Amino acid sequence: MKILFVNTLYEPFQVGGAEVSVRTMAEALVKSGHRVYVLTLGYDASVRELNGVEVITIKTRNLYHIEQAAGQPSYKKLIWHLLDSSNPFYKREIGKILDRVKPDVVNTNNIQGFSPSIWKIIKSRNIRLVHTMRDYYLMCHTTSMYAGCKDCTQLCGACKLTYSIKKNFFELPDAFVGISQFILEQHRRFSVGENKPAKVIANGLHAPSPGAITKSPSSKLIFGFIGKVNEQKGVDFLFDELASMGKLRQSFKLVLAGKVLPAFESQLRERYEGMFEFSFLGKADSETFYRSVDLVIVPSGWNEPFGRVPIEATAAGTPVCLASKGGLKELYDERCMWLFEMKKNSLKVLMESIMERPQGIVEKSAACAVMGNAYSPAALNERLIEFLNTLHD
């Protein structure tokens, strides 16, 4: 099968898990014998091959590339988002690419920067089109449905405006894929994917080589957090819960890997310095990080559509304390994880129980191998191909 993936960013650009997931999927399909292309946005046009995948980059046809959004004036951002709700300036260029590649199917993923009008270009050539829901872009122009340190239950005025334009394209895809049941249901709340075939297919990961370590906790436990260090990821909640653990605060340390804004780091240091031991590593190799901590804590201030950290950590042999939030809770496996609510004292009580019986870390670590098998790219891509073939019928 000849498959064209569309994603806003691709290697070497990477902001979040979508870029990792699309690349993992594309390269695994190449290994399975499929011809795979990726269409993405950049600063200049280019065509290159990366691990068997033909990566086609076209220049962004808007006021600025998505990576340049930070610091732009409000009026410019407003114009950018309005244009991005229905951008006509890609029609000729993308049309030529489709005519050259002649894909059997196009799978769009994150399309902010392309706009939903790309679907119209694809369907004008009668090509099968499947859209994978990886964020909330179709409803929310910030893609997260999170504002003011809380989840959005309805659309704000700005999002209503962009949504009113985008919804005119919702009937164009032939089918939809959700990376979790949660994100599929959230889209259906806003009439996306109604009466169309839909399937939940999680993100895949390349599990580390066999022989994952079994934890042998030290007297001072090491708790790990990896990802963007901010309120949206629930880091303020994490610090509050750990700070409330009384005398036990001297029996653990927290290590945080990932990007943190200086102002937020200063805020955390000012408030919690001396209450318990913590350190910021900045960007770190994920597998090395997972193996260096006793357990990974995954809080979340927003409704994450999915979560790569829980499955990456357990695949590396490290058990996870997981927030029961959004698509994260669908990843929960009691054999190698603990579950907590994003409510006061929930994580505190859980961590206290773990520290009273650290043997539980050893037991859950030994069971971690099940997660890597469950999310292998080959198995998940097989589900995708089966789904695509049903559409062909």
Beta strands, then each sheet from edge to edge (+ up, - down):
strand 1: 2-6
strand 2: 35-42
strand 3: 46-50
strand 4: 53-59
strand 5: 105-108
strand 6: 128-133
strand 7: 146-147
strand 8: 150-151
strand 9: 175-178
strand 10: 198-200
strand 11: 221-226
strand 12: 252-257
strand 13: 277-282
strand 14: 295-298
strand 15: 320-323
strand 16: 337-340
sheet 1: 3+ 4- 2- 1- 5- 6- 9- 10-
sheet 2: 7+ 8-
sheet 3: 13+ 12+ 11+ 14+ 15+ 16+
end
